[in-house]
Amino acid sequence: MKKNEKLDIIYEDKDIIVVNKPAGLLTISTDKEKEKTLFHKVYVYIKKKNKNNKIFIVHRLDKDTSGIVMFAKSESLKVKFQNDWDNLAIERKYVAIVHGVVKDKKREIVSWLKETKTLLTYSSNKKEGGKKAITEYRVVGNNDNYSLLDIDIKTGRKNQIRVHMKDIEHPIVGDNKYGLNDKFKRMYLHAYKLSIIHPVTKKIFAFETDIPTNFIKLIQK
């Protein structure tokens, strides 16, 4: 996202704001970067509307993943979402392009995710010290080199999809952390749908974005 590029706002009301994050932008700040983040851009946007406005991060996407991110406008709502996120986020769907032709057209991947001392996530079939991760995928298209997957995550673990794609030996295109050191400038992973139950009103909201055009172009080659 360039400095003056506008936010891609999907939905906004008095409680939440939902935006489409571009690839290559941090969701929240790190020790090294404070301002080039989605949080900062949303913060500036709502402060321009009213200097008393506040926002709070509910969940996040990896820097190189694009797609739907939701913010709460009060700390109490943020806490309600985060305390029961796996139950309130009733649908979290991604689209990914992975290397190779995936032969299993539909599959559920289950493992326990753990971290190394260097903060690299890895899979284990042993429960001890790990967090259970469940990823379902469906192949929706492929060419000779790549497969396009529709992915539904049942748990939201750190780097979950990326690690599970590595586990089945079909790493995500452009994933230089868990995949191949390939030529691509972005990672081909996009969070395209989020359905939630509002913890106060109990209303169901469903947010969706288009699949990025460069995903379609790559799979059609």
C-alpha positions in Angstrom: 0.0 0.0 0.0 1.5 3.3 -1.1 1.6 6.2 1.4 -1.4 8.0 -0.1 -3.3 4.9 -1.2 -6.8 4.8 0.3 -8.0 2.1 2.6 -10.1 -0.6 0.9 -13.0 -0.6 3.4 -15.3 -3.5 3.1 -17.7 -2.6 6.0 -18.0 -0.1 8.8 -20.5 0.6 11.6 -20.4 1.9 15.1 -18.8 -1.3 16.4 -16.4 -2.6 13.8 -14.5 -1.7 10.7 -13.5 -4.4 8.1 -10.8 -3.7 5.5 -9.0 -5.5 2.7 -5.3 -5.6 3.5 -2.8 -5.6 0.7 0.0 -8.1 0.6 3.3 -6.7 1.9 1.8 -4.6 4.7 2.1 -5.5 8.4 -1.2 -5.7 10.3 0.3 -4.3 13.5 3.6 -2.6 14.4 6.8 -4.4 15.3 10.0 -3.2 17.1 11.4 -2.2 13.7 8.3 -0.7 12.1 5.6 1.5 13.8 3.8 3.4 11.0 3.8 1.3 7.8 1.0 -0.9 9.2 -2.6 -1.5 8.5 -3.5 -0.6 12.1 -1.8 2.8 11.7 -3.7 3.5 8.5 -7.0 2.6 10.0 -6.2 4.6 13.1 -5.4 7.7 11.0 -8.7 7.2 9.0 -10.9 7.0 12.1 -9.2 9.9 13.9 -9.9 12.1 10.9 -13.6 11.4 11.3 -13.5 12.1 15.1 -10.5 12.6 17.2 -12.2 10.6 20.0 -12.5 7.5 17.9 -10.5 4.4 18.9 -9.7 1.1 17.2 -8.5 -2.3 18.6 -7.0 -5.2 16.7 -9.2 -8.3 16.8 -7.1 -10.7 14.6 -4.3 -10.4 12.2 -2.9 -11.6 8.9 0.8 -12.3 8.1 2.5 -9.4 6.3 2.6 -11.2 3.0 -1.0 -12.4 3.1 -3.7 -10.2 1.7 -7.4 -10.1 2.6 -10.0 -9.4 5.3 -9.0 -7.9 8.6 -11.5 -6.7 11.2 -11.0 -4.1 13.9 -13.2 -3.3 16.9 -14.0 0.2 17.9 -14.1 -0.5 21.7 -11.8 -2.4 23.9 -14.6 -4.4 25.5 -15.8 -5.6 22.1 -12.2 -6.6 21.2 -11.9 -8.6 24.4 -15.3 -10.4 23.7 -14.1 -11.3 20.2 -10.7 -12.5 21.2 -11.9 -14.5 24.2 -14.1 -16.6 22.0 -12.6 -16.1 18.5 -12.7 -19.7 17.3 -16.4 -19.9 18.0 -17.4 -16.4 16.9 -15.5 -16.5 13.7 -17.7 -19.2 12.1 -16.2 -19.1 8.7 -12.6 -18.1 7.6 -11.9 -18.9 4.0 -8.7 -18.3 2.0 -7.7 -18.8 -1.6 -4.1 -20.0 -2.3 -2.0 -21.0 -5.2 0.5 -23.7 -4.4 3.3 -25.4 -6.3 2.6 -28.5 -8.2 -0.6 -30.5 -9.1 -2.4 -31.5 -5.9 -3.8 -35.0 -6.4 -6.1 -35.1 -3.3 -8.9 -32.9 -4.5 -10.3 -32.5 -1.1 -8.7 -33.1 2.3 -8.6 -32.2 6.0 -5.2 -31.7 7.5 -4.9 -32.0 11.3 -1.7 -31.5 13.3 -0.3 -29.9 16.4 1.7 -26.7 15.7 4.8 -25.9 17.7 7.6 -23.3 17.5 11.3 -23.6 17.3 13.6 -21.2 19.3 13.9 -19.1 16.2 10.1 -18.8 16.1 9.6 -21.0 13.1 6.3 -22.9 13.2 6.3 -26.7 12.5 3.9 -29.6 12.6 3.8 -32.5 15.0 1.6 -35.5 15.3 2.1 -35.3 19.1 -0.2 -33.1 21.2 2.3 -32.3 23.9 3.3 -28.6 23.8 1.4 -27.9 20.6 -1.8 -26.2 19.4 -4.2 -28.2 17.4 -4.6 -26.9 13.8 -7.3 -28.0 11.4 -7.2 -26.9 7.7 -9.6 -28.1 5.0 -8.9 -27.5 1.4 -10.6 -28.1 -2.0 -8.8 -27.9 -5.4 -10.7 -25.6 -7.7 -8.3 -25.5 -10.6 -4.8 -26.2 -11.8 -2.3 -26.0 -14.7 0.9 -28.0 -15.2 2.7 -26.1 -12.5 0.3 -24.8 -9.9 -3.0 -25.6 -8.1 -5.6 -23.1 -6.9 -7.1 -24.1 -3.6 -10.1 -23.0 -1.7 -9.1 -23.2 2.0 -11.3 -23.3 5.1 -9.6 -23.1 8.5 -11.2 -24.4 11.6 -8.5 -23.0 13.9 -6.5 -19.8 13.6 -3.0 -20.7 14.4 0.1 -18.8 13.5 1.3 -19.6 10.0 -1.2 -22.5 10.0 -2.0 -22.7 6.3 1.6 -22.1 5.2 2.9 -24.9 7.4 0.1 -27.3 6.3 0.8 -26.7 2.6 4.5 -27.4 3.3 3.4 -30.6 5.1 1.6 -32.0 2.0 4.6 -31.0 -0.2 2.7 -28.2 -2.1 4.1 -25.0 -0.6 2.4 -21.7 -1.3 3.7 -19.8 -4.3 5.9 -16.9 -3.1 6.2 -18.2 0.5 9.9 -17.8 1.1 9.7 -18.8 4.8 8.0 -22.2 4.5 8.1 -22.7 0.7 10.5 -22.5 -2.2 12.8 -19.6 -2.8 10.9 -18.8 -6.0 10.8 -15.7 -8.2 7.5 -14.3 -7.0 7.2 -10.9 -5.4 4.2 -11.7 -3.3 2.8 -14.7 -1.5 -0.3 -16.2 -3.2 -2.5 -16.4 -0.1 -5.6 -14.3 0.3 -8.2 -14.2 3.1 -11.4 -13.7 1.0 -14.2 -14.5 3.4 -14.9 -13.9 7.1 -18.2 -14.7 8.8 -18.7 -13.7 12.4 -21.3 -13.8 15.1 -21.4 -10.4 16.8 -20.8 -11.2 20.5 -23.2 -8.5 21.7 -26.1 -8.4 19.1 -25.7 -12.1 18.1 -26.2 -11.0 14.5 -24.2 -12.9 11.8 -22.1 -10.8 9.4 -20.4 -12.2 6.3 -17.7 -10.3 4.6 -16.2 -11.2 1.3 -13.7 -9.9 -1.3 -12.8 -10.8 -4.9 -10.0 -13.1 -5.6 -7.0 -11.0 -6.7 -6.6 -10.8 -10.4 -2.9 -11.9 -10.3 -4.1 -15.2 -8.8 -6.4 -15.8 -11.8 -3.7 -14.9 -14.3 -1.1 -17.2 -12.8 -3.4 -20.3 -12.8 -4.5 -19.5 -16.4 -1.0 -19.6 -17.7 
